[in-house]
Amino acid sequence: MQQQFRRGALALALAVGAAPAFAGPVGYGANTTGGGNAIPVNVATMEAMQAAIDNYAGSGGLVLNYTGSFNYASITDVCTQWKLPAKTVQIKNKRDITIKGANGSSANFGVRVVGNAHNVIIRNMTIGLLPGGEDADSISLEGNSSGQPSNIWVDHNTIFASLTKCPGAGDASFDGGIDMKKGVNHVTVSYNYIHDYQKVALNGYSDSDTQNAAARTTYHHNRFENVESRLPLQRRGLSHIYNNYFNNVFTSGINVRMGGVALIEANYFENIKNPVTSRDSSEIGYWDLINNYVGSGITWTVPESTSKPYANATTWISSKTYPESLGYMYTAIPAAQVKAKVIATAGAGTNLAE
């Protein structure tokens, strides 16, 4: 089923459809340049990457070319991972940094961008099967008392874990794929391939995360397959979700809560439970739906507990108009073309194809 344009959306879609293609980030993170033209520093381990970040003055430009590798087959029992200490590289209160994985590289550590960090790019990394359980996100963006990360571009990464439910771990055998919270703003998440993850993309720490009202996030051309939920889980704030491919989603897809609004445009949905929903918070969220492709295998459920308000987009009708101008130009391809396009271009090792 091809969802029809709602009244008032056609002019927007036609206007942006005429826009030129962009080589850099598109969306709320469009002004992100990272380390720019700084001479790349090759690093082959997590420790070397952290040392380069620690030794960097904090502004002016740092480009890290990650060349390391990890043999994921060496993890013979994925349920040992959540009991191990988390392994994470941290960028804290620094700016103008690019982390780029070399083709063929792979990592068993996450990247955390925290505090008053600004202008950071994470591209072409393969990150999988992290140790640390709920203390380990593959990519984490988090505000704190010193400030909130802004102008972040997460692009062309492959991120995976396992759907195995490990005894004693609850739903935290592996934690978030690309998580952001506490006021992170002006972020673009593009061309990533995330698969076999239980909790994919948190956007807003909890119902009490009032800082997240400032969040402005664009998700485009991402491939989400064989995952449980959070595509994203958005509390407060605004997000533009366009030209993404959703397949084999077992619990819920886009879950907008606590008054947040998502502009959901020209995506391709198939084999997914509760593709657009609002559930499990004290307040519902809203969606502005434009020209999405709704394929086969769509099912809807009510939450296990109905003590909190909930809503499902079962009729594919918008519940609220997006409340502000996006403020950027972009090109949305027709939703029916998204599956083939995204499968061909998302993830690491595609030479950053678009």
ZAKE-306648 format. One record per atom (N, C-alpha, C): residue in one letter; x, z, y. Coordinates in steps of 0.001 Angstrom, whole numbers, plus 524288, in hexadecimal, padded with zeros to 5 digits. Layout:
N
AXZY;...
REM end
This chain:
354
M8034F800007FB5A;M800008000080000;M8036E80000804D2;Q802557FC9480865;Q805207FC6D80D63;Q801D77FF488116E;Q803C8803AB81363;Q800ED8068E81762;Q8008F8034181C50;Q7FBFB8031781EA9;Q7FB2F7FFE08234E;Q7FD23802AC82834;F7FE7C7FF8C82C3C;F7FFF6801D38313D;F7FB60804E88336F;R7FC7B8097883568;R7F86E80C5083833;R7F82280A3383DC5;R7F3D380ADF84048;R7F3368091E845AC;R7F72780BF384924;G7F9BE808FB84C7B;G7FD9C80B3684FFE;G8032280AE184DF2;A803CF80A05848D8;A80911809BD846AA;A80B3B8043C846A8;L807CD8004C846DB;L8098C7FAED8463C;L80D517F95784A82;A80C2E7FAD184F52;A80FA47F9478539A;A8150C7FB9D852E4;L8154B800848511D;L81A54802FA8502C;L81D458001D84BE7;A81AAD7FEFC8479D;A81D4C7FC828433B;A81F417F717844A3;L81C287F41A84779;L81DDA7EEE6848FB;L822517EF2284CDD;A822187F2DB85062;A8263E7F3418544A;A82B717F488851C2;V82B747F84F84E28;V830637F9B984BC4;V832117F5AB847CA;G82E5A7F2CC84591;G82FBE7EECA841D5;G832E47EA7384445;A832867E9D78495D;A835757E5C984C0A;A83AD97E79884DB4;A83C1E7EC8484CA9;A841217EEA084E5D;A8458B7EC6F84B07;P84A427EC1F84D24;P84EA97EA2D84A20;P8507F7EE258461E;A8538D7EC598424D;A855DA7EFE483E80;A85A267F3198411C;F85B2D7F7C283EEB;F85F037FB4384132;F863457FC6583D2A;A868327FC7683ECF;A86C837FD9583B4C;A86D938036A83AED;G86C568065C83F01;G86D3B80BF583F0E;G8684C80EE283D9E;P8682B813F783EA4;P86389816FB83D53;P85ECE8154B8407D;V85A4D8156D83DF5;V855528143484069;V851EE8191084008;G84F1481A4384416;G84B9381EB7843D1;G84D2C8230984787;Y84B5E827BD8464B;Y84C8882C27849BC;Y8526182D4E84A0B;G8555282BC48461F;G85AFC82C878463B;G85DFC827DF84845;A85B668247384B36;A85DC481F7684CC2;A862A78200B85014;N863398244B852DD;N867C7824F085644;N86C79827588537B;T86C19827F184E5F;T8705882A4E84B66;T874CD8266E84A95;T879858280084BE3;T87E2C824B684B2D;T882598274E847D4;G881BF82C4184693;G8858282EFD84353;G88AF082EF88459F;G88EC582E0984243;G8943082DF984403;G895E5828F784693;G892468253F84703;G893758206A849C7;G897F481D718475F;N89BA281BC784A9D;N8A00D81894848E9;N8A4F781BBF847C0;A8A45E820C2846E3;A8A8E8823F484584;A8AB64821F084075;I8B0888225B84008;I8B3478209583B52;I8B18D823E6836AD;P8AFA88217283267;P8ADB58247B82DF6;P8B1F3827D682B70;V8B06782C6C829CB;V8B3C182FFB826DE;V8B1D2830098213F;N8B52782E9481D90;N8B39E82E8681814;N8B3D183405815D5;V8AF9C8358A81336;V8AF6883A9A81088;V8AD37839B380B14;A8AF6A83C638073D;A8ADDC83B75801D7;A8AB42840287FF51;T8AB0C8449480213;T8A8AD849487FFEE;T8A56084BFF8040E;M8A20484F7980239;M89EEA852A7805CF;M8A279855E98094D;E8A68D858198070D;E8AA1585B7380A01;E8ACDF8586580E4E;A8AE7F853A280D0D;A8B12585069810FE;A8AD6984EDD81558;M8A88C84DC9813F0;M8A4B084C6F817EB;M8A3B08511281B82;Q8A309855B781940;Q8A20F85A5181C7A;Q8A6BB85B8081FFA;A8AB6F85ADB81DF7;A8B01585BD982121;A8B06085824825C4;A8AF048532E824DD;A8AF1A84F648292A;A8AB1B850CF82D54;I8A68E852A182BAB;I8A28B8544282F6A;I8A4578591783263;D8A68A85CE082F96;D8A849861B783216;D8ACA7860B783603;N8B00185CF4834DF;N8B47285BD083850;N8B3098584483CE0;Y8AE628561C83CB9;Y8AC9085296840DA;Y8AAFB855C8845A0;A8AC738540284A39;A8AB7B8570084F02;A8A5B6857E385010;G8A2628547684E18;G89CC98555384EBA;G899FE8511D851A7;S89CD584DAD8545D;S89A71849478570F;S89E928450C857BE;G89CD38405B858DD;G8A06F83C0E859BA;G8A0A78382685558;G89EF4839B4850A2;G89E80835F384C6F;G8A1B1837398479F;L89EFD837E38432E;L8A179838A983E1B;L89E908356083A1C;V8A161831FD83760;V89F1D82ECC83338;V8A1D38303982E1D;L89ED08320882A56;L8A0E38338B82542;L89F2882F998212E;N8A2E682D5881E72;N8A1DF8299A81A46;N8A2B682C6381515;Y89E6582D9C81262;Y89EC1830A580D8A;Y89FC882CFF808F5;T8A40F82DEE8062B;T8A5A582A8A801DB;T8A57B82D437FC95;G8A3A5832177FC6D;G8A3C7835157F797;G89FB8833537F3A6;S8A0148358D7EEFE;S89C53834407EAE3;S89B2E839167E7A1;F896A18390A7E531;F8950E83D447E1B3;F8927283AD77DCF6;N893C783CBC7D865;N8918883AC67D388;N88CB083DF67D231;Y8881F83BED7D385;Y8834983ED27D290;Y8824B83FA67CCC1;A8847183C437C97F;A883CB83CE17C3D8;A88683841C67C1D0;S889FF843F77C4F5;S88CA6848C77C352;S888FF84D7A7C365;I8848884CF57C5F9;I8809E851267C5FF;I87D17850467C147;T87E4E852BC7BD02;T87B66851D27B82E;T8764A854D87B7FD;D875DB858EB7BB22;D8710985BFC7BB70;D86FCD85CDB7C138;V86BF085A0F7C33C;V86AC185A767C8D6;V868E985FEB7CA52;C8670B862E67C690;C8650C868197C7C5;C8695B86C217C8A7;T86E3C86A857C816;T8727A86E087C99F;T8738086DCC7CF7A;Q871AB869B07D212;Q8732C868BE7D77B;Q870EF86CBB7DB4E;W86C0886E467DA9B;W869938719D7DE7F;W86BEE877167DEA2;K86EB1878937DA7C;K8711E87DC07DA4C;K8767A87DDE7DCE5;L87890879517DE39;L87DCC878FA7E077;L87DA3879957E663;P881FA87B007E8D9;P8822087B3E7EE98;P88132875E37F100;A87E91875DA7F570;A87D9B870F37F83A;A882BA86ECA7FA5B;K882FB8699E7FAB3;K88794866EB7FCD6;K885B28636C8014A;T88769864A580607;T8855C861F280A9F;T889988615380EBF;V889DF85CB481100;V88D0185BC6815AE;V8899F85D0081A6D;Q88BC285FA181E4D;Q888AE86143822D2;Q88AC985EFE827E5;I8873885CC082AEC;I8885185B1683048;I8853985EB7833D2;K887E38622B83694;K8853F8661C839BC;K88718865CC83F61;N8836186506842DD;N884728650984881;N888A38610D84A09;K888D485CB184741;K88C6F8587D848A1;K8895D853718492D;R88BCA84F8584B80;R888F784AC284CAE;R88C63845FD84B98;D889DC8417284B92;D88C8A83C6784B2C;D88F8A83BED8460B;I88CBE83C80841BA;I88F2D83C5683C8A;I88C4D8387083914;T88F478355183631;T88D25831EC83223;T88F858336A82CE6;I88C308343E82903;I88DE4834BE82392;I88BE182FEE820B7;K88F6F82CE181E8A;K88DF78281481BD4;K890A4827E381686;G88D878273E8127C;G88FBC826B880D4D;G891B18213580C54;A89641820C3809EA;A8982281BAA8083E;A894C0819C1803B7;N89418814A980336;N8913E812907FEC2;N893C08147A7F9B4;G89079816627F628;G89265818687F135;G893AE81E2C7F140;S8937B820A37F5C3;S8948E8263E7F609;S88FCF829547F430;S890A682E4B7F2F1;S88C5E831B67F150;S88DF8837547F250;A88A2383AA67F33A;A88B428400B7F4C7;A887A5843D27F1F8;N889A08488B7F128;N8869084CCB7EEF2;N8865F851577F2CC;F8861384FFC7F7C5;F88584853DF7FBE9;F881D4851B980011;G87F6A8554180304;G87BCC853AF80714;G87E598538E80C6B;V87B57851AE81040;V87D128517F815B0;V8791885476818F8;R87AED8584E81BEC;R8778085B8D81F28;R8790185AE5824DF;V8753C8596F82810;V875F7858CF82DAE;V872CD85D2183048;V8755E8608F8333D;V872C086551834E9;V87419866A383A8E;G870758695B83D18;G8715086B3C84261;G8714A866DF84658;N8747C8677084A48;N8749C863B584E95;N877FF85EF984D3B;A8773B85CDD8489B;A879E98580C84708;A876E88536A84945;H879C584F6384AC0;H8774C84AFC84D6C;H87A25845F484C08;N87717841DC84B5D;N8793D83C9C84AA6;N87C6383C3B84591;V879A183CC184135;V87C1783CD283C0C;V879A78389A8389D;I87CF9835BF835CC;I87B42831B783222;I87D1D8332782CAA;I8799D832A2828D0;I87AF18334E82345;I8791C82E6482077;R87CD382B3881E76;R87B7E8261781C42;R87E58825298170F;N87BB68225D813B5;N87E0F8201C80EFA;N880598243A80B51;M87E42828E480B74;M87FEA82D03807DC;M87C7282CF380303;T87ECC82DD37FE85;T87BEE82EE97F9B6;T87CA9834AD7F886;I8785C837907F875;I8787B83D3D7F7C5;I874B483E997F362;G87695841517EF55;G873238426B7EAF7;G8743C847817E82F;L8700D849AA7E5D6;L8704D84E207E248;L87368852B37E485;L87205854337E94B;L874FB858497EBFA;L8747F85D927E94D;P878A9860A27E962;P8783D866177E7D3;P875CB869487EC36;G873A686DCB7EACE;G871E98716D7EED6;G86C1B872497EF40;G868F186F3D7EC6B;G86351870117EC8D;G8611286FD57F201;E85E02873C97F37D;E85B55873AD7F883;E85F088745D7FD23;D863EB875967FC2D;D867B8876098006D;D86A78870E08018F;A8690786CC17FEC3;A86BEA867D67FF38;A868358634D8003F;D8686586132804F8;D865C885C4780636;D869DB857F280618;S8683A8535280476;S86BE584EEF804A4;S86D7684DC880A42;I8699684D7680DB3;I86A9384CF98134F;I866F0850BE81618;S8691D8541B81950;S866118581F81C01;S8673A857EF821D1;L8631F857CD824F2;L86388857F082AA2;L8608885CBE82C72;E8631B8605282F36;E860978655C8304F;E8622B867858359D;G85E40868F2838B3;G85F4086B9783D98;G860488716083CC7;N862BF873CA840B1;N86382879728409E;N863BE87B6B8463F;S865A38802084708;S865908826F84C45;S8691487F9185023;S86CC887C8584E39;S8704A879AC851BF;S86E358744E8533F;G86A018729B850C0;G867B686D9885228;G8657D86AC284D78;Q863D1865FC84E69;Q86164862D384A5A;Q8643E85D9E849E1;P8657785BE884523;P867D1856C184480;P864558527E846CE;S866D584EAF8494C;S863E784A5F84BA1;S8670A8455C84B2C;N864418410984B78;N8669483BDF84AD1;N869AC83B9C845AE;I866B683B5584173;I868E583B3383C2F;I866EC8364283976;W86A6283399836A6;W868E682EF3833A5;W86AB082FB082E06;V866EE82FD882A69;V867F28305D824D1;V8666782B2C82257;D86A3B8282F8207E;D86944822AD81F57;D86C15820DD81A64;H8694681DF08171B;H86B8681B508128D;H86E5D81F1580EE2;N86BFE8238F80DE8;N86E218273480A15;N86AEE827038050D;T86D6982833800B4;T86AB8828F97FBBD;T86B0682EBE7FA63;I866848311E7F999;I8662E836BF7F8C9;I862C1837B67F404;F864B683ABE7F04E;F861AC83B9F7EB8C;F862DA841017E951;A85F40842D17E612;A85FF3847C07E353;A85DA38471C7DDDA;S85A1D84A8A7DC64;S8578884A407D753;S8523384CCA7D7D0;L84E6D84AB77D4FD;L8493584D087D4F0;L848AC851497D0CE;T84CEA8528B7CE2B;T84CD5856997CA2D;T84B5E85BD87CC8E;K8479F85E797CA36;K84623863BD7CBE1;K84973867A47C8CB;C84D34869EB7CB5D;C850E786D5B7C8BD;C84EC8872EB7C85D;P84F2E875737C3E5;P84D4687ACF7C357;P84FC287E6F7C759;G84C63881627CA1A;G84E3D885257CDEC;G84EF5883007D35C;A84EE187DCB7D3F6;A84FE787B717D914;A84AF487A697DC2A;G8466C87AEF7D9BF;G8419A8798F7DC74;G841AF873D87DDF2;D84058872B67E2E6;D8407E86D467E4B2;D8458186C247E7AF;A8498186F697E6F3;A84E5586EE37E9FA;A8530B86DB77E681;S8522A86AED7E22A;S856AB8692E7DF1D;S85A54866167E29E;F857F3862D37E5DF;F85ABB860007E9FA;F8573F860357EEC6;D859978610C7F35C;D85660861AC7F80B;D855CE85C7D7FAE6;G8560E85C7580001;G85466857EE80302;G858108534A802C2;G855BD84EA48033D;G858C7849E08039E;G85AD7849168091E;I857408485380CD5;I858A7847F881261;I8550084BA781549;D856D9850508167D;D8539E85459818E8;D8552D8552E81E95;M8514285631821DB;M852508578282752;M84E7885BAE82919;K8504785F1C82C86;K84D048638282E14;K84EF1865E983328;K84B6E868EB83589;K84C9B86C0983A2E;K84E3A868AF83ED1;G84B0E864B383FEE;G84BA0861E0844CE;G84F5585D4C844CA;V8510F85B8484041;V85453856D284006;V851488524484260;N853CD84F1D84599;N850D884B1284855;N854048461784900;H85121841E0849C8;H8535183CA884A7A;H856B583B20845CC;V853F083A9E84167;V856668397583C63;V854208346D83A2D;T8577C83123837FC;T855C782CA4834EC;T857DB82D3482F5F;V8544E82CB882B99;V8559382CD282606;V8542082775823E4;S8580B824478227D;S856FD81EC982148;S859FD81CE681C7D;Y8578B8197681985;Y85A0C816B38152D;Y85C9F81A618113A;N85A4881EE08104D;N85C468226D80C4E;N8593C821B580739;Y85BD482293802E2;Y85961822617FDBC;Y85997827E27FB80;I8551282A607FB1C;I854B682FAE7F914;I8517082F8B7F420;H853AB8316B7EFE6;H850D88312F7EAED;H851E0836177E7B2;D84E30837327E43E;D84E9C83BA17E0A9;D84FAC840B17E39C;Y84C7C8418C7E78C;Y84CE6846447EABC;Y847AC8491A7EAA9;Q847DA84E4A7EA9C;Q84301851487EAC3;Q840F4851D47F054;K84458853177F3FC;K842BF853E47F96F;K846278506D7FCE2;V843DB84C427FEEE;V846FD8480A80124;V8488E848FD806C8;A844C1849DA80A3E;A845F8849B380FDA;A8429E84D9E812D0;L844BA85234813AE;L842238562F816D8;L842FF854F981C9B;N83EE68558E81FB1;N83F57854EA8255E;N83C3685954827E1;G83EBF85DCB8287D;G83C228628382A5D;G83C9D866CC82652;Y83F5886AF2827AF;Y840F386EF6823F1;Y83C5C871D18216C;S83894873678249C;S8341C8766A822BE;S82FB2875D1826AC;D82B338781082575;D826D5877D282925;D8282587A7B82E51;S82BE087E0582E4D;S82D5E880C783319;S831C687E0983610;D833698797E8343E;D837AD8769A836CC;D83590873C183B97;T8348D876B583FC1;T832598745E84481;T83635870CD84749;Q83B3F871988466D;Q83F2486E1C848C7;Q83E698687A846FC;N83C20867CF8426F;N83BA98628A8404D;N837AB85F328432E;A834D98617A846DD;A8316885E4884A24;A8348285A3B84D35;A8398685B3784E09;A83CE18578B850E6;A83F048533884D6E;A83E198538384858;A8405B84FB1844BD;A83E2984A40845BD;R8419D84672845F6;R84034840ED8465E;R8438583E0E84256;T840F183BF483E52;T843BC839C4839D9;T8417E8347B83860;T844E5830C183752;T8435182BB08353C;T8455C82B2C82FAE;Y841DE829CE82C12;Y843588288F826AE;Y84201822D5825BF;H845E981F9D824A3;H8449F81A248239A;H8481B817C681F62;H845CE8145381C4E;H848778116B81826;H84B1F815018142C;N848AB8196A81311;N84A9D81CE280EFE;N847C581BD3809DF;R84A7481CE0805A2;R8484981C2A80060;R847CF821807FDD2;F842F9823217FCC1;F841E6828267FA52;F83F868271A7F4F2;E84257828697F0CD;E84075827477EB85;E8419882BCB7E7D2;N83DD482CBE7E449;N83E59830D07E052;N83F8A836137E2D9;V83C09837B77E643;V83CB883C927E927;V837A783FAD7E8FA;E83811844AC7EA47;E8337B848107EA2C;E83078847F57EF54;S8330D849097F3BC;S8300D849E47F888;S8339C849D27FD53;R8312984AA3801EA;R833C684B2280705;R8361C845EB808C6;L832BD8425880A51;L8348183D1180BB1;L832D783B4A81125;P8337983E538152C;P83585843A68154B;P83129847B3814F9;L832C184CAE814E0;L82F4F8510B8162A;L830618524081BE4;Q82CAE850F181F3B;Q82D6D85161824E5;Q82A17855C28271D;R82CA08599B82964;R829E385DB782C46;R82AE085CED8321D;R826AF85C45834FB;R826F485B5083A9E;R82A1D8565383BA9;G82B1A85558840A3;G82E4A850E684218;G82BA284BAE84132;L82E8C8478A84243;L82C9F84234841C1;L8305F83F1A83E61;S82E3C83BA983B2A;S831898384283801;S82F22832D9837A9;H8328482EFE83765;H8310282986836A4;H83324827E783153;I82FA48269682DCD;I83108825768285F;I82F6481FDB82740;Y8332A81C4082724;Y831AF816C68267A;Y83544813EF822A7;N832FE8102B81FE8;N835E180CB381C5A;N838E280FAA81821;N8369A813E281617;N838E9816BB811B9;N8361F8154F80CA8;Y838D9815E880851;Y836A5814CF80329;Y83626819EB80029;F8315981B237FE76;F8302781FE77FB97;F82E3D81E697F621;N830D28205E7F20E;N82F4F81F0A7ECB5;N8307A823A37E914;N82CCF824A37E583;N82D5D828EA7E1C3;N82E5582E197E48C;V82A5C82FC17E762;V82A70834C07EA2C;V82672838407E780;F8281B83CC67E59E;F8250E83F9E7E1C7;F821AB844067E3EE;T82293845D47E8BB;T81F6A84A0F7EAEB;T81CE4848877F010;S81FFB847067F3E6;S81DD6845477F8EA;S821FE8423A7FBD7;G8202183EDD7FF68;G823A383B8D80267;G8249083DA5807D8;I8225E83B0380BBF;I822DE83CB08112F;I81F0E8412F81210;N82117845C58133E;N81DEC84A7C813CE;N81EC184C9881953;V81B0384B9B81CC3;V81B8484CE882254;V8185B851D882369;R81AD7855CA825AC;R8186585AE882632;R8195785D3E82B96;M816A58617B82CA7;M81775864B483157;M817148618C83666;G8134B85DF6836A0;G8125E85AFC83B61;G816058567483C45;G819A285583838BB;G81D1A8510583932;G81A0C84BEF838D2;V81C49847C283AE1;V819D18429B83AA6;V81DD483EB48389F;A81C3983B7F834E6;A81F988376E832C7;A81D1B8321D833B1;L8201C82E83835D4;L81E988290883646;L82099826568315B;I81D0D824DA82DE8;I81E5E822EA828AC;I81D0381D228287E;E82105819E08288D;E8203E81455829A5;E82302810D6825AB;A8201180D2F82372;A8223C808F282046;A825CC80AF181BED;N8240180EF681935;N826C0810F1814A0;N8244C80EBC80FAD;Y8270680F3080B58;Y8252580D3F8064F;Y824AC811ED802A3;F81FD78130D800F2;F81EC98177B7FD87;F81CEF815897F836;E81F2C8178E7F400;E81D1B816927EEC9;E81EAE81B107EB27;N81B4981C0F7E75C;N81C51820197E36D;N81DB6825517E5FB;I81A238272A7E91D;I81B4082BD57EC35;I8166982F497EC7D;K8173F8344B7EBEC;K81310838217EC6A;K8130183A327F204;N80E7283A187F467;N80DBA83C127F9C2;N811A8839AE7FD92;P81174834897FE5A;P81570831F080193;P815AD833CE80735;V8112C834F580990;V8110E8370D80EE4;V80D4D83BAB80EDA;T80F458403D8101B;T80C25844F280F7A;T80DCF8491481368;S80A9E84D28813DC;S80C02851DC816C1;S80A348567981380;R80DCC859B3811C7;R80C7185E0580E45;R810A08624180E61;D80EF3866F080CED;D8126E86B6680C03;D814A086DDF810F5;S8120D86D2081568;S8137086FED81A30;S80E7E8721981CB3;S80F298756D8209E;S80AAB877D98232E;S807DD8741C826DF;E80A6686FC58285D;E807F286BBE82B9A;E809238666482945;I8056E862DC829C0;I8066785D97827D7;I8098D85A7982BD8;G80B9D8561282A1A;G80E1C8524682D84;G80B0284D3C82D7E;Y80D148492B8300E;Y809FC844778310D;Y80D4283F9483031;W80A8283B2B82F6D;W80D2A8363782E82;W80A80831C783165;D80DC882E4083329;D80C158296A835A3;D80DE28250B83200;L80A3E8229082F54;L80B7281EDB82B20;L80AF08194082D02;I80F118162A82C38;I80F11810BB82DE6;I8110280D3E82978;N80D9C80A1882751;N80F198059F82420;N812CA806E681FA2;N8117E80AE581C9B;N8148980C36817FA;N8129A8093781339;Y815FE8087180F6B;Y81485805F480A81;Y8138C80A3D80680;V80EDF80A5180452;V80D6080E4980087;V80CB680B997FB48;G8106980C5A7F7CC;G81067809BE7F2C6;G80D8780CD87EE9D;S80EDB80BEA7E9BF;S80C4280E767E55D;S80E9D813D47E45D;G80BD0816E87E143;G80DCB81BFA7DFAB;G80D5F820357E3C2;I809A381FAA7E765;I808D7823A77EB6E;I804D0827987E97B;T8061A82C967E99C;T8026D830AC7E816;T8025F834F47EC38;W7FE0C837D07EC4B;W7FD5F83BFB7F02B;W7FBBA840FA7ED68;T7FD9C845627EF52;T7FC1284A717ED3E;T7FB1A84E347F1BC;V7F88E852847F081;V7F826856D07F43D;V7FC9C85A997F30E;P7FE4585DB37F6DD;P80275861817F5DD;P800DF865707F1AF;E804C0867BC7EF30;E803A786BBB7EB48;E800B0870467EDB1;S802008719A7F287;S7FF25875997F56F;S7FC7C873037FA16;T7F76E873E17FA95;T7F483871A97FEFC;T7F367875BE8032E;S7F66D879F680331;S7F5A587E0780726;S7F79E87C4D80C80;K7FAF98784C80CA0;K7FCEA876258118A;K7FA76870CD8126E;P7F9FD86F348175B;P7F79486A1F81869;P7FAE3865AF81628;Y7F83E8617A814B3;Y7FB1D85CF6812B9;Y7F80985803813D7;A7FAC0853A1813A5;A7F84684E8881462;A7FB7D84A768117C;N7F8D68469780F55;N7FB5B8421A80CE3;N7F9A783D2180FA7;A7FD178395580FF1;A7FBD48345581279;A7F95D8309280E8F;T7F5638326880BD1;T7F31A82F5880792;T7F0B082A3E80974;T7EEBE82A1C80E36;T7EC548255981051;T7F0268221681386;W7F4EE823EE81411;W7F8F78212781712;W7F7298200181CA2;I7F4CF8240081EF4;I7F32A823BF82469;I7F658827B982782;S7F8118263682C17;S7FB2C829B882F60;S7F80C82E90830D1;S7FAC28330083116;S7F83B837D3832C8;S7F9958393D83866;K7FD89836B083AA6;K7FEE98379B84021;K8026483326841FC;T801BE831A5846E7;T8052E82DBC84940;T80A6B8303C84A96;Y80E8C82D7584980;Y813C582F7484AC6;Y813F2830D485092;P815B783581851F0;P814AF8379085732;P81856835C285B81;E81C7A832E485A43;E820058313885E64;E8228182C0185D06;S8248282963860F2;S827538248586012;S82C478259785CF9;L82D858221185960;L8323D822D185641;L8372A822B385997;G8374181F4885D6D;G83BCA81F06860D5;G8404D81BE785EA5;Y83F6A818E485A85;Y843868158985864;Y841178109C85615;M8444880C8D8558D;M84299807A885336;M844248078B84D73;Y840F5804EE84A53;Y8420E80488844C1;Y83F0F7FFE98428A;T840917FE3583DE8;T83DD87FA0683B31;T83BC07FC2083609;A836A77FC0D83555;A834407FD9483066;A832BC7F8AA82D6A;I834F67F7E3828BE;I8337D7F36182598;I82E347F46B8230F;P82B6A7F05E8214A;P826687F13881EAD;P826F97F4D7819FC;A8232C7F83F81947;A823897FC4081539;A8243D7F9F280FCA;A821D27F57C80EB4;A822397F32180987;A827C57F17080837;Q82B127F0C580C26;Q830807EF2280B49;Q834437F3BD80AC0;V8325B7F86680B9F;V835CC7FCF680BFD;V838667FE3B806C9;K8358D7FDFE8027E;K837C77FF7B7FD6B;K83CB97FC627FC3A;A83C5F7F7437FC63;A840E87F4017FB27;A845537F4D97FF05;K843F77F542803F7;K847E97F5FA8080E;K84AE57FB1280751;V848177FF3E80674;V84A908046180626;V84DBC804EE80120;I84BB2803037FCC4;I84EAE803527F7E6;I853DE800727F86E;A853E97FC377FB57;A858AA7F9137FBF4;A85C967FB6A7FFC3;T85AD07FECA80347;T85E448006080795;T85F3D8063880807;A85BF180991805CE;A85C8A80F3380691;A860C48116F80305;G8634E81572804E8;G867258183F801DB;G86CBB816DF80333;A87053819EA800F6;A875E5818F4801BB;A8779D8143C7FE88;G87BF1811E58002A;G87E3580D9D7FD33;G87B90808687FDD1;T87835807DC801B9;T875A1802D9802C0;T878268000A8075D;N87CC7801D7808E5;N87F7C7FFB580D7B;N87C318003081268;L879218047D8129A;L875E0805B481726;L8721B801448185D;A8702F7FEBE81441;A86C997FA53814F1;A8678D7FC1581770;E865587F8A281AB6;E860487F9AF81D1D;E85CD07F4EB81C72;
REM end
